Amino acid sequence: MEENTNPVNNTFKSVNNPNNFNNKKNKKNSSSFTRSVAIPLLSGVLGATLTIGTCFGVSRN
């Protein structure tokens, strides 16, 4: 195979994406708190309640 002897410009340029979801300007603190704290907490409480209720409900025939 032949090697390419032509000089190549290997510079990379960043491109701004207006639809970038990781942009910190578009974040809302209330939705971030709801997603990261409230929903997992409520899901855990609901799951524990259902698990304990099922254990006591099944054992009482």
Jmol script that loads the backbone (N, CA, C; Angstrom):
load data "model"
ATOM      1  N   MET A   1       0.831  -1.182   0.000  1.00  0.00           N
ATOM      2  CA  MET A   1       0.000   0.000   0.000  1.00  0.00           C
ATOM      3  C   MET A   1       0.870   1.236   0.000  1.00  0.00           C
ATOM      4  N   GLU A   2       0.353   2.245  -0.593  1.00  0.00           N
ATOM      5  CA  GLU A   2       1.090   3.505  -0.653  1.00  0.00           C
ATOM      6  C   GLU A   2       0.684   4.393   0.514  1.00  0.00           C
ATOM      7  N   GLU A   3       1.652   5.067   1.067  1.00  0.00           N
ATOM      8  CA  GLU A   3       1.349   5.998   2.140  1.00  0.00           C
ATOM      9  C   GLU A   3       0.998   7.349   1.548  1.00  0.00           C
ATOM     10  N   ASN A   4       0.082   8.009   2.185  1.00  0.00           N
ATOM     11  CA  ASN A   4      -0.337   9.326   1.740  1.00  0.00           C
ATOM     12  C   ASN A   4       0.708  10.339   2.191  1.00  0.00           C
ATOM     13  N   THR A   5       1.329  11.005   1.244  1.00  0.00           N
ATOM     14  CA  THR A   5       2.374  11.979   1.575  1.00  0.00           C
ATOM     15  C   THR A   5       1.844  13.403   1.584  1.00  0.00           C
ATOM     16  N   ASN A   6       0.550  13.579   1.280  1.00  0.00           N
ATOM     17  CA  ASN A   6      -0.027  14.924   1.297  1.00  0.00           C
ATOM     18  C   ASN A   6      -0.239  15.361   2.741  1.00  0.00           C
ATOM     19  N   PRO A   7       0.096  16.610   3.051  1.00  0.00           N
ATOM     20  CA  PRO A   7      -0.128  17.084   4.420  1.00  0.00           C
ATOM     21  C   PRO A   7      -1.633  17.187   4.706  1.00  0.00           C
ATOM     22  N   VAL A   8      -2.018  16.740   5.884  1.00  0.00           N
ATOM     23  CA  VAL A   8      -3.429  16.751   6.275  1.00  0.00           C
ATOM     24  C   VAL A   8      -3.578  17.651   7.487  1.00  0.00           C
ATOM     25  N   ASN A   9      -4.597  18.490   7.447  1.00  0.00           N
ATOM     26  CA  ASN A   9      -4.876  19.369   8.570  1.00  0.00           C
ATOM     27  C   ASN A   9      -5.791  18.633   9.546  1.00  0.00           C
ATOM     28  N   ASN A  10      -5.254  18.220  10.689  1.00  0.00           N
ATOM     29  CA  ASN A  10      -6.018  17.447  11.667  1.00  0.00           C
ATOM     30  C   ASN A  10      -6.466  18.328  12.826  1.00  0.00           C
ATOM     31  N   THR A  11      -7.191  19.360  12.542  1.00  0.00           N
ATOM     32  CA  THR A  11      -7.718  20.189  13.614  1.00  0.00           C
ATOM     33  C   THR A  11      -9.199  19.910  13.756  1.00  0.00           C
ATOM     34  N   PHE A  12      -9.642  19.870  14.998  1.00  0.00           N
ATOM     35  CA  PHE A  12     -11.047  19.615  15.292  1.00  0.00           C
ATOM     36  C   PHE A  12     -11.678  20.877  15.829  1.00  0.00           C
ATOM     37  N   LYS A  13     -12.878  21.142  15.385  1.00  0.00           N
ATOM     38  CA  LYS A  13     -13.605  22.323  15.848  1.00  0.00           C
ATOM     39  C   LYS A  13     -14.888  21.856  16.532  1.00  0.00           C
ATOM     40  N   SER A  14     -15.217  22.487  17.650  1.00  0.00           N
ATOM     41  CA  SER A  14     -16.457  22.136  18.336  1.00  0.00           C
ATOM     42  C   SER A  14     -17.630  22.789  17.616  1.00  0.00           C
ATOM     43  N   VAL A  15     -18.747  22.108  17.651  1.00  0.00           N
ATOM     44  CA  VAL A  15     -19.951  22.594  17.004  1.00  0.00           C
ATOM     45  C   VAL A  15     -20.998  22.826  18.084  1.00  0.00           C
ATOM     46  N   ASN A  16     -21.612  23.972  18.090  1.00  0.00           N
ATOM     47  CA  ASN A  16     -22.653  24.273  19.072  1.00  0.00           C
ATOM     48  C   ASN A  16     -23.967  23.687  18.597  1.00  0.00           C
ATOM     49  N   ASN A  17     -24.587  22.899  19.466  1.00  0.00           N
ATOM     50  CA  ASN A  17     -25.865  22.281  19.160  1.00  0.00           C
ATOM     51  C   ASN A  17     -26.950  22.997  19.958  1.00  0.00           C
ATOM     52  N   PRO A  18     -27.909  23.626  19.304  1.00  0.00           N
ATOM     53  CA  PRO A  18     -28.948  24.339  20.057  1.00  0.00           C
ATOM     54  C   PRO A  18     -29.875  23.392  20.800  1.00  0.00           C
ATOM     55  N   ASN A  19     -29.900  22.122  20.443  1.00  0.00           N
ATOM     56  CA  ASN A  19     -30.781  21.158  21.101  1.00  0.00           C
ATOM     57  C   ASN A  19     -30.029  20.309  22.109  1.00  0.00           C
ATOM     58  N   ASN A  20     -28.923  20.800  22.639  1.00  0.00           N
ATOM     59  CA  ASN A  20     -28.118  20.051  23.590  1.00  0.00           C
ATOM     60  C   ASN A  20     -28.849  19.997  24.929  1.00  0.00           C
ATOM     61  N   PHE A  21     -29.161  18.779  25.395  1.00  0.00           N
ATOM     62  CA  PHE A  21     -29.910  18.632  26.634  1.00  0.00           C
ATOM     63  C   PHE A  21     -29.024  18.755  27.869  1.00  0.00           C
ATOM     64  N   ASN A  22     -27.719  18.725  27.692  1.00  0.00           N
ATOM     65  CA  ASN A  22     -26.812  18.871  28.821  1.00  0.00           C
ATOM     66  C   ASN A  22     -26.463  20.327  29.084  1.00  0.00           C
ATOM     67  N   ASN A  23     -27.108  21.218  28.400  1.00  0.00           N
ATOM     68  CA  ASN A  23     -26.849  22.635  28.573  1.00  0.00           C
ATOM     69  C   ASN A  23     -27.397  23.083  29.926  1.00  0.00           C
ATOM     70  N   LYS A  24     -26.541  23.674  30.763  1.00  0.00           N
ATOM     71  CA  LYS A  24     -26.956  24.038  32.115  1.00  0.00           C
ATOM     72  C   LYS A  24     -27.947  25.196  32.137  1.00  0.00           C
ATOM     73  N   LYS A  25     -28.079  25.930  31.055  1.00  0.00           N
ATOM     74  CA  LYS A  25     -29.021  27.038  31.019  1.00  0.00           C
ATOM     75  C   LYS A  25     -30.466  26.548  31.002  1.00  0.00           C
ATOM     76  N   ASN A  26     -30.702  25.328  30.516  1.00  0.00           N
ATOM     77  CA  ASN A  26     -32.063  24.810  30.386  1.00  0.00           C
ATOM     78  C   ASN A  26     -32.527  24.009  31.594  1.00  0.00           C
ATOM     79  N   LYS A  27     -31.676  23.839  32.620  1.00  0.00           N
ATOM     80  CA  LYS A  27     -32.050  23.014  33.763  1.00  0.00           C
ATOM     81  C   LYS A  27     -32.956  23.789  34.708  1.00  0.00           C
ATOM     82  N   LYS A  28     -33.906  23.048  35.287  1.00  0.00           N
ATOM     83  CA  LYS A  28     -34.771  23.622  36.301  1.00  0.00           C
ATOM     84  C   LYS A  28     -34.497  22.892  37.603  1.00  0.00           C
ATOM     85  N   ASN A  29     -34.343  23.617  38.687  1.00  0.00           N
ATOM     86  CA  ASN A  29     -33.999  22.998  39.959  1.00  0.00           C
ATOM     87  C   ASN A  29     -35.139  22.159  40.517  1.00  0.00           C
ATOM     88  N   SER A  30     -36.389  22.575  40.324  1.00  0.00           N
ATOM     89  CA  SER A  30     -37.499  21.841  40.906  1.00  0.00           C
ATOM     90  C   SER A  30     -37.669  20.477  40.236  1.00  0.00           C
ATOM     91  N   SER A  31     -37.537  20.400  38.927  1.00  0.00           N
ATOM     92  CA  SER A  31     -37.687  19.113  38.264  1.00  0.00           C
ATOM     93  C   SER A  31     -36.513  18.211  38.585  1.00  0.00           C
ATOM     94  N   SER A  32     -35.341  18.760  38.780  1.00  0.00           N
ATOM     95  CA  SER A  32     -34.185  17.952  39.129  1.00  0.00           C
ATOM     96  C   SER A  32     -34.355  17.384  40.537  1.00  0.00           C
ATOM     97  N   PHE A  33     -34.891  18.147  41.479  1.00  0.00           N
ATOM     98  CA  PHE A  33     -35.159  17.651  42.822  1.00  0.00           C
ATOM     99  C   PHE A  33     -36.229  16.574  42.785  1.00  0.00           C
ATOM    100  N   THR A  34     -37.259  16.782  41.999  1.00  0.00           N
ATOM    101  CA  THR A  34     -38.343  15.807  41.913  1.00  0.00           C
ATOM    102  C   THR A  34     -37.841  14.490  41.352  1.00  0.00           C
ATOM    103  N   ARG A  35     -37.040  14.553  40.305  1.00  0.00           N
ATOM    104  CA  ARG A  35     -36.539  13.333  39.672  1.00  0.00           C
ATOM    105  C   ARG A  35     -35.523  12.617  40.540  1.00  0.00           C
ATOM    106  N   SER A  36     -34.688  13.353  41.229  1.00  0.00           N
ATOM    107  CA  SER A  36     -33.587  12.710  41.944  1.00  0.00           C
ATOM    108  C   SER A  36     -33.925  12.330  43.381  1.00  0.00           C
ATOM    109  N   VAL A  37     -34.930  12.949  43.992  1.00  0.00           N
ATOM    110  CA  VAL A  37     -35.209  12.672  45.398  1.00  0.00           C
ATOM    111  C   VAL A  37     -36.635  12.161  45.621  1.00  0.00           C
ATOM    112  N   ALA A  38     -37.624  12.905  45.155  1.00  0.00           N
ATOM    113  CA  ALA A  38     -39.010  12.606  45.513  1.00  0.00           C
ATOM    114  C   ALA A  38     -39.512  11.314  44.885  1.00  0.00           C
ATOM    115  N   ILE A  39     -39.283  11.109  43.612  1.00  0.00           N
ATOM    116  CA  ILE A  39     -39.798   9.905  42.941  1.00  0.00           C
ATOM    117  C   ILE A  39     -39.145   8.636  43.494  1.00  0.00           C
ATOM    118  N   PRO A  40     -37.811   8.562  43.653  1.00  0.00           N
ATOM    119  CA  PRO A  40     -37.238   7.353  44.261  1.00  0.00           C
ATOM    120  C   PRO A  40     -37.704   7.123  45.696  1.00  0.00           C
ATOM    121  N   LEU A  41     -37.878   8.192  46.468  1.00  0.00           N
ATOM    122  CA  LEU A  41     -38.336   8.043  47.840  1.00  0.00           C
ATOM    123  C   LEU A  41     -39.750   7.476  47.882  1.00  0.00           C
ATOM    124  N   LEU A  42     -40.643   8.046  47.091  1.00  0.00           N
ATOM    125  CA  LEU A  42     -42.019   7.555  47.061  1.00  0.00           C
ATOM    126  C   LEU A  42     -42.100   6.134  46.504  1.00  0.00           C
ATOM    127  N   SER A  43     -41.291   5.818  45.527  1.00  0.00           N
ATOM    128  CA  SER A  43     -41.273   4.453  44.976  1.00  0.00           C
ATOM    129  C   SER A  43     -40.788   3.458  46.017  1.00  0.00           C
ATOM    130  N   GLY A  44     -39.797   3.827  46.785  1.00  0.00           N
ATOM    131  CA  GLY A  44     -39.297   2.952  47.839  1.00  0.00           C
ATOM    132  C   GLY A  44     -40.324   2.718  48.927  1.00  0.00           C
ATOM    133  N   VAL A  45     -41.012   3.772  49.331  1.00  0.00           N
ATOM    134  CA  VAL A  45     -42.044   3.647  50.362  1.00  0.00           C
ATOM    135  C   VAL A  45     -43.186   2.775  49.851  1.00  0.00           C
ATOM    136  N   LEU A  46     -43.616   2.996  48.627  1.00  0.00           N
ATOM    137  CA  LEU A  46     -44.694   2.198  48.045  1.00  0.00           C
ATOM    138  C   LEU A  46     -44.277   0.733  47.913  1.00  0.00           C
ATOM    139  N   GLY A  47     -43.060   0.482  47.449  1.00  0.00           N
ATOM    140  CA  GLY A  47     -42.580  -0.889  47.303  1.00  0.00           C
ATOM    141  C   GLY A  47     -42.470  -1.603  48.641  1.00  0.00           C
ATOM    142  N   ALA A  48     -41.966  -0.916  49.653  1.00  0.00           N
ATOM    143  CA  ALA A  48     -41.852  -1.521  50.984  1.00  0.00           C
ATOM    144  C   ALA A  48     -43.224  -1.819  51.565  1.00  0.00           C
ATOM    145  N   THR A  49     -44.171  -0.917  51.369  1.00  0.00           N
ATOM    146  CA  THR A  49     -45.528  -1.129  51.868  1.00  0.00           C
ATOM    147  C   THR A  49     -46.175  -2.328  51.191  1.00  0.00           C
ATOM    148  N   LEU A  50     -46.037  -2.423  49.870  1.00  0.00           N
ATOM    149  CA  LEU A  50     -46.608  -3.568  49.163  1.00  0.00           C
ATOM    150  C   LEU A  50     -45.941  -4.877  49.573  1.00  0.00           C
ATOM    151  N   THR A  51     -44.633  -4.862  49.760  1.00  0.00           N
ATOM    152  CA  THR A  51     -43.919  -6.076  50.149  1.00  0.00           C
ATOM    153  C   THR A  51     -44.338  -6.549  51.535  1.00  0.00           C
ATOM    154  N   ILE A  52     -44.369  -5.647  52.496  1.00  0.00           N
ATOM    155  CA  ILE A  52     -44.755  -6.010  53.853  1.00  0.00           C
ATOM    156  C   ILE A  52     -46.224  -6.420  53.894  1.00  0.00           C
ATOM    157  N   GLY A  53     -47.078  -5.693  53.172  1.00  0.00           N
ATOM    158  CA  GLY A  53     -48.505  -6.053  53.136  1.00  0.00           C
ATOM    159  C   GLY A  53     -48.722  -7.421  52.509  1.00  0.00           C
ATOM    160  N   THR A  54     -47.974  -7.747  51.481  1.00  0.00           N
ATOM    161  CA  THR A  54     -48.100  -9.065  50.846  1.00  0.00           C
ATOM    162  C   THR A  54     -47.619 -10.163  51.788  1.00  0.00           C
ATOM    163  N   CYS A  55     -46.530  -9.921  52.494  1.00  0.00           N
ATOM    164  CA  CYS A  55     -46.013 -10.940  53.436  1.00  0.00           C
ATOM    165  C   CYS A  55     -47.032 -11.236  54.533  1.00  0.00           C
ATOM    166  N   PHE A  56     -47.635 -10.206  55.133  1.00  0.00           N
ATOM    167  CA  PHE A  56     -48.614 -10.439  56.188  1.00  0.00           C
ATOM    168  C   PHE A  56     -49.926 -10.960  55.624  1.00  0.00           C
ATOM    169  N   GLY A  57     -50.294 -10.544  54.438  1.00  0.00           N
ATOM    170  CA  GLY A  57     -51.559 -10.999  53.836  1.00  0.00           C
ATOM    171  C   GLY A  57     -51.522 -12.454  53.420  1.00  0.00           C
ATOM    172  N   VAL A  58     -50.382 -12.937  52.914  1.00  0.00           N
ATOM    173  CA  VAL A  58     -50.262 -14.318  52.468  1.00  0.00           C
ATOM    174  C   VAL A  58     -50.188 -15.264  53.663  1.00  0.00           C
ATOM    175  N   SER A  59     -49.569 -14.859  54.757  1.00  0.00           N
ATOM    176  CA  SER A  59     -49.386 -15.753  55.902  1.00  0.00           C
ATOM    177  C   SER A  59     -50.682 -15.964  56.683  1.00  0.00           C
ATOM    178  N   ARG A  60     -51.674 -15.108  56.505  1.00  0.00           N
ATOM    179  CA  ARG A  60     -52.961 -15.253  57.207  1.00  0.00           C
ATOM    180  C   ARG A  60     -53.955 -15.970  56.306  1.00  0.00           C
ATOM    181  N   ASN A  61     -53.945 -17.249  56.293  1.00  0.00           N
ATOM    182  CA  ASN A  61     -54.906 -17.998  55.453  1.00  0.00           C
ATOM    183  C   ASN A  61     -56.185 -18.137  56.133  1.00  0.00           C
TER     184      ASN A  61
END
end "model"
wireframe off; spacefill off
backbone 0.3
color backbone group
